[in-house]
Amino acid sequence: MKNRIEDPIIQRFIPAQSIRGKDDHVFSSNGLEVDVYRLIHLAENVPVVEVSVEELSRALRESCWSDENGKRISPTKVMKKYEEANRNVESIHKQYPEIAKHVRQIIHADLSHPIILFEGRVVDGIHRLTKAVLQGDRTVKAKILDSIPEDAILKKP
């Protein structure tokens, strides 16, 4: 992985790194905190492969998100409530306002951008994976990392 970013979309829309407490996107694993924004830039040249959505289904059951009240929720719960609302965004806002943000992110998720996987876990792209499941897709584009670059690991304050 090299540090120079060549993809103009990544350069323009994804911050070069997280700003603690303000605009952060962090993945925690085995006691490490990874700056996902930085990782996206560092993984730009990792080859894209197709991965079975079924292989990643465990990630959808993990409570990896917080709702607007700070309660931990899983993508599976959000999908279930979205289905209960007949996939109607207005109904979601009325019936389940605490998850509306995640539903919007799922709807607007861009499946042309690959998800990032490390040790079988979704580091970035769970909204994209959720959208792929809702659309009935069998595979999703992914970048599989063998390691996390030192440059993406957040130092303890």
MITORNU-539268 format. One line per 10 residues: number of its first residue (from 1); their letters; for each residue z, y, x of N, C-alpha, C, O. Coordinates in pm, whole numbers, plus 50000, padded with zeros to 5 digits. Example, Ala and Ser with C-alpha at 12.3 -4.5 7.8 and 13.67 -1.06 7.14 Angstrom:
# MITORNU-539268
1 = AS = 50780 49431 51319 50780 49550 51230 50780 49670 51320 50846 49668 51424 | 50708 49775 51285 50714 49894 51367 50787 50003 51290 50804 50114 51341
***
This chain:
# MITORNU-539268
1 = MKNRIEDPII = 50000 49882 50084 50000 50000 50000 50000 50124 50088 50073 50133 50187 | 49917 50219 50051 49915 50342 50129 49969 50456 50044 49979 50443 49922 | 50002 50567 50107 50066 50678 50036 49967 50772 49969 50005 50840 49874 | 49843 50780 50014 49747 50873 49957 49700 50823 49821 49656 50709 49807 | 49708 50910 49722 49669 50874 49586 49525 50918 49563 49492 51035 49580 | 49440 50822 49525 49299 50853 49505 49261 50862 49358 49163 50929 49325 | 49334 50798 49270 49302 50799 49127 49339 50936 49069 49457 50971 49067 | 49240 51014 49022 49268 51149 48972 49359 51149 48849 49432 51246 48828 | 49354 51045 48767 49441 51039 48650 49586 51025 48694 49674 51093 48642 | 49611 50936 48789 49747 50920 48840 49794 51050 48904 49907 51093 48881
11 = QRFIPAQSIR = 49709 51113 48984 49746 51238 49051 49784 51345 48950 49878 51421 48972 | 49711 51351 48841 49728 51461 48746 49842 51442 48648 49910 51539 48614 | 49864 51320 48600 49956 51300 48490 50087 51232 48524 50181 51239 48445 | 50097 51167 48636 50219 51095 48669 50288 51169 48782 50230 51190 48889 | 50414 51210 48760 50485 51281 48867 50488 51197 48995 50485 51074 48989 | 50494 51264 49108 50497 51193 49236 50627 51117 49255 50632 51017 49327 | 50732 51165 49188 50861 51096 49195 50950 51146 49082 50923 51249 49021 | 51056 51072 49057 51152 51110 48953 51240 51224 49000 51264 51242 49119 | 51287 51301 48903 51386 51406 48931 51513 51360 48861 51520 51358 48738 | 51613 51324 48939 51737 51266 48886 51795 51351 48774 51813 51472 48788
21 = GKDDHVFSSN = 51825 51286 48662 51890 51351 48550 51801 51440 48467 51843 51488 48361 | 51679 51464 48511 51589 51553 48439 51466 51477 48391 51440 51469 48271 | 51393 51422 48483 51271 51348 48450 51267 51224 48537 51196 51218 48638 | 51346 51125 48497 51347 51006 48580 51300 50884 48502 51318 50872 48381 | 51239 50796 48576 51188 50670 48523 51230 50567 48626 51166 50551 48730 | 51339 50497 48596 51403 50410 48695 51407 50267 48644 51433 50242 48526 | 51382 50174 48734 51392 50031 48709 51504 49979 48798 51505 50005 48918 | 51598 49905 48739 51709 49849 48816 51693 49698 48828 51662 49629 48730 | 51714 49648 48949 51704 49505 48973 51786 49467 49095 51772 49527 49202 | 51871 49369 49079 51953 49317 49191 52023 49428 49268 52027 49425 49391
31 = GLEVDVYRLI = 52079 49525 49197 52154 49632 49262 52069 49744 49318 52123 49842 49370 | 51938 49731 49308 51849 49837 49357 51800 49920 49240 51778 49869 49130 | 51784 50048 49265 51721 50135 49167 51587 50179 49224 51578 50228 49336 | 51482 50158 49144 51346 50187 49188 51291 50305 49109 51298 50307 48986 | 51236 50402 49181 51170 50517 49119 51032 50469 49074 50941 50454 49156 | 51016 50447 48945 50892 50390 48892 50775 50486 48911 50664 50442 48940 | 50797 50615 48895 50688 50711 48917 50634 50695 49060 50513 50689 49081 | 50723 50690 49155 50682 50676 49294 50611 50542 49315 50511 50535 49386 | 50664 50438 49253 50606 50304 49265 50463 50300 49212 50376 50236 49272 | 50438 50367 49100 50303 50370 49043 50204 50426 49146 50095 50372 49164
41 = HLAENVPVVE = 50244 50533 49213 50157 50592 49316 50139 50496 49433 50027 50480 49483 | 50246 50433 49477 50239 50344 49592 50161 50216 49562 50106 50154 49653 | 50156 50178 49435 50087 50054 49396 49942 50076 49356 49877 49985 49304 | 49892 50195 49379 49757 50227 49334 49652 50126 49382 49559 50095 49307 | 49666 50077 49502 49563 49988 49557 49592 49839 49541 49520 49755 49595 | 49696 49807 49468 49725 49666 49438 49619 49619 49338 49592 49689 49240 | 49559 49502 49359 49454 49455 49268 49506 49432 49126 49621 49393 49105 | 49419 49458 49030 49451 49437 48889 49407 49297 48850 49296 49254 48882 | 49495 49227 48779 49465 49093 48729 49496 49089 48580 49566 49176 48528 | 49445 48987 48512 49478 48966 48371 49595 48867 48364 49592 48762 48429
51 = VSVEELSRAL = 49696 48901 48286 49815 48816 48271 49831 48783 48124 49808 48867 48037 | 49869 48660 48096 49892 48616 47959 50008 48692 47897 50117 48700 47955 | 49986 48747 47779 50091 48816 47706 50206 48720 47676 50323 48759 47681 | 50173 48597 47647 50275 48496 47616 50370 48476 47734 50490 48457 47715 | 50317 48480 47857 50400 48465 47977 50505 48575 47988 50610 48555 48049 | 50476 48690 47929 50564 48807 47942 50651 48829 47818 50722 48929 47809 | 50647 48736 47724 50717 48756 47596 50868 48772 47613 50932 48839 47531 | 50926 48713 47717 51070 48728 47740 51109 48875 47755 51215 48918 47710 | 51022 48952 47820 51050 49094 47844 51066 49171 47713 51139 49270 47707 | 50998 49126 47609 51005 49195 47480 51138 49172 47409 51174 49247 47318
61 = RESCWSDENG = 51210 49069 47449 51340 49039 47385 51457 49106 47457 51569 49108 47406 | 51431 49159 47575 51537 49227 47652 51563 49365 47593 51469 49436 47555 | 51689 49404 47587 51725 49537 47537 51704 49639 47649 51799 49684 47714 | 51580 49674 47669 51543 49760 47782 51527 49907 47743 51508 49992 47829 | 51534 49937 47615 51520 50073 47567 51649 50120 47503 51736 50040 47469 | 51661 50251 47489 51770 50310 47412 51708 50384 47294 51602 50446 47307 | 51776 50377 47179 51727 50455 47066 51781 50597 47078 51847 50630 47177 | 51755 50680 46981 51797 50820 46986 51949 50836 46984 52001 50943 47017 | 52021 50730 46945 52168 50734 46941 52230 50672 47066 52352 50662 47076 | 52147 50630 47160 52196 50570 47282 52221 50420 47273 52265 50358 47370
71 = KRISPTKVMK = 52193 50361 47158 52212 50216 47139 52096 50142 47206 51980 50181 47191 | 52128 50036 47280 52026 49955 47347 51949 49873 47244 52009 49811 47156 | 51818 49873 47257 51732 49798 47165 51619 49730 47243 51585 49770 47354 | 51564 49628 47182 51454 49555 47246 51322 49594 47180 51320 49638 47065 | 51212 49578 47251 51080 49600 47191 51060 49510 47068 50995 49552 46971 | 51114 49389 47070 51101 49299 46955 51163 49360 46830 51105 49352 46722 | 51280 49423 46843 51344 49489 46727 51261 49606 46677 51248 49627 46557 | 51204 49682 46771 51121 49796 46732 50996 49745 46659 50957 49802 46557 | 50934 49639 46711 50815 49583 46645 50849 49534 46504 50772 49554 46411 | 50964 49471 46490 51005 49420 46359 51021 49534 46258 50974 49525 46145
81 = KYEEANRNVE = 51086 49641 46299 51105 49756 46210 50971 49825 46180 50949 49874 46069 | 50883 49828 46278 50750 49886 46258 50673 49803 46155 50604 49859 46070 | 50684 49672 46163 50619 49583 46065 50681 49604 45927 50610 49608 45827 | 50815 49617 45920 50883 49639 45792 50835 49768 45727 50832 49778 45604 | 50798 49865 45808 50748 49993 45757 50596 49989 45738 50531 50093 45725 | 50540 49868 45736 50396 49848 45719 50312 49926 45820 50203 49975 45789 | 50365 49936 45941 50297 50006 46051 50262 50150 46015 50163 50205 46063 | 50343 50210 45931 50323 50347 45887 50419 50438 45964 50541 50426 45952 | 50362 50528 46042 50443 50615 46127 50534 50706 46044 50650 50727 46081 | 50484 50759 45933 50568 50844 45848 50688 50767 45795 50799 50820 45789
91 = SIHKQYPEIA = 50666 50642 45757 50776 50558 45709 50878 50533 45819 50998 50532 45795 | 50829 50513 45940 50920 50493 46053 51009 50615 46069 51130 50602 46087 | 50950 50734 46064 51028 50858 46079 51135 50869 45972 51245 50919 45998 | 51104 50824 45851 51201 50833 45740 51304 50721 45745 51424 50746 45731 | 51258 50597 45764 51348 50481 45758 51425 50458 45887 51542 50423 45885 | 51358 50477 46000 51418 50445 46130 51392 50557 46231 51325 50535 46332 | 51444 50677 46204 51414 50788 46295 51462 50764 46438 51410 50824 46533 | 51561 50677 46453 51616 50652 46587 51519 50580 46680 51537 50581 46801 | 51415 50517 46625 51317 50446 46709 51178 50509 46705 51084 50457 46766 | 51165 50620 46634 51033 50684 46616 50967 50717 46750 50845 50704 46764
101 = KHVRQIIHAD = 51045 50761 46846 50990 50795 46979 50920 50675 47042 50811 50687 47096 | 50984 50558 47033 50923 50439 47093 50797 50397 47018 50700 50353 47079 | 50798 50411 46886 50679 50377 46808 50564 50468 46847 50451 50422 46862 | 50591 50597 46863 50485 50690 46907 50431 50650 47045 50310 50652 47068 | 50522 50613 47136 50478 50573 47270 50394 50446 47265 50298 50431 47340 | 50431 50354 47177 50352 50231 47162 50212 50264 47110 50112 50218 47164 | 50207 50344 47005 50079 50380 46943 49987 50448 47045 49867 50421 47047 | 50043 50535 47127 49962 50612 47221 49948 50546 47358 49886 50602 47448 | 50005 50427 47374 49997 50356 47502 49851 50328 47537 49772 50287 47451 | 49817 50350 47661 49680 50332 47709 49669 50199 47783 49716 50185 47895
111 = LSHPIILFEG = 49607 50102 47719 49596 49968 47776 49499 49959 47893 49488 49854 47956 | 49429 50068 47922 49341 50065 48040 49424 50076 48168 49376 50042 48276 | 49548 50124 48157 49637 50130 48273 49715 50000 48281 49779 49959 48183 | 49712 49934 48395 49782 49806 48408 49934 49822 48409 49986 49924 48454 | 50002 49721 48359 50147 49718 48371 50180 49676 48514 50094 49623 48584 | 50302 49700 48556 50344 49661 48691 50452 49555 48678 50551 49573 48607 | 50432 49443 48749 50526 49331 48746 50584 49307 48886 50516 49322 48987 | 50712 49271 48887 50778 49230 49011 50875 49118 48976 50960 49133 48888 | 50861 49008 49045 50944 48890 49022 50945 48850 48874 51049 48812 48820 | 50829 48859 48810 50814 48818 48672 50868 48916 48570 50865 48888 48450
121 = RVVDGIHRLT = 50918 49030 48615 50973 49130 48523 50880 49249 48511 50809 49284 48606 | 50879 49311 48395 50797 49430 48373 50872 49550 48429 50977 49589 48378 | 50817 49608 48534 50876 49726 48597 50827 49852 48524 50903 49946 48503 | 50701 49852 48488 50641 49965 48416 50539 49910 48318 50460 49823 48353 | 50541 49961 48195 50439 49924 48099 50486 49845 47978 50404 49781 47912 | 50614 49847 47947 50662 49769 47833 50606 49822 47701 50585 49744 47608 | 50581 49952 47690 50517 50006 47568 50374 49954 47558 50326 49923 47448 | 50304 49945 47672 50168 49891 47672 50168 49743 47635 50083 49698 47558 | 50262 49668 47689 50273 49527 47655 50301 49510 47506 50243 49423 47441 | 50390 49592 47452 50422 49586 47310 50299 49616 47225 50276 49548 47125
131 = KAVLQGDRTV = 50221 49716 47265 50098 49747 47192 50001 49629 47196 49939 49596 47095 | 49989 49566 47312 49899 49451 47325 49941 49339 47228 49856 49276 47166 | 50071 49316 47216 50121 49213 47124 50087 49252 46980 50038 49170 46903 | 50113 49377 46944 50085 49422 46806 49936 49414 46773 49899 49391 46657 | 49851 49432 46872 49706 49423 46851 49656 49280 46851 49541 49254 46817 | 49743 49187 46890 49701 49047 46897 49627 49011 47025 49559 48908 47030 | 49638 49096 47127 49572 49066 47255 49636 48944 47320 49757 48923 47308 | 49557 48867 47388 49606 48746 47456 49643 48774 47601 49727 48705 47659 | 49581 48877 47658 49609 48913 47797 49628 49064 47809 49593 49141 47720 | 49684 49102 47921 49704 49244 47952 49675 49263 48100 49700 49173 48181
141 = KAKILDSIPE = 49623 49379 48136 49598 49411 48277 49732 49432 48346 49823 49492 48291 | 49742 49381 48470 49868 49394 48543 49844 49403 48693 49743 49356 48746 | 49940 49465 48759 49948 49465 48904 50076 49388 48937 50184 49423 48890 | 50063 49285 49017 50178 49202 49052 50220 49236 49194 50144 49218 49290 | 50342 49284 49206 50394 49324 49337 50470 49208 49403 50546 49138 49337 | 50447 49191 49532 50521 49091 49610 50654 49148 49657 50750 49074 49681 | 50659 49280 49668 50782 49346 49713 50782 49488 49659 50681 49540 49612 | 50899 49550 49667 50912 49691 49629 50910 49773 49758 50994 49749 49846 | 50818 49867 49772 50813 49947 49894 50942 50028 49912 50998 50082 49816 | 50988 50036 50035 51109 50114 50067 51101 50255 50010 51201 50311 49963
151 = DAILKKP = 50982 50313 50015 50959 50450 49969 50991 50469 49820 51014 50581 49776 | 50993 50360 49744 51019 50370 49600 51165 50343 49564 51207 50364 49450 | 51242 50296 49660 51383 50264 49633 51465 50392 49641 51460 50465 49740 | 51541 50417 49535 51624 50537 49530 51749 50516 49614 51813 50411 49609 | 51782 50616 49689 51903 50612 49772 52023 50647 49685 52014 50734 49597 | 52133 50581 49709 52256 50611 49634 52304 50750 49671 52308 50785 49789 | 52341 50831 49569 52387 50968 49599 52519 50970 49674 52571 51077 49706
***
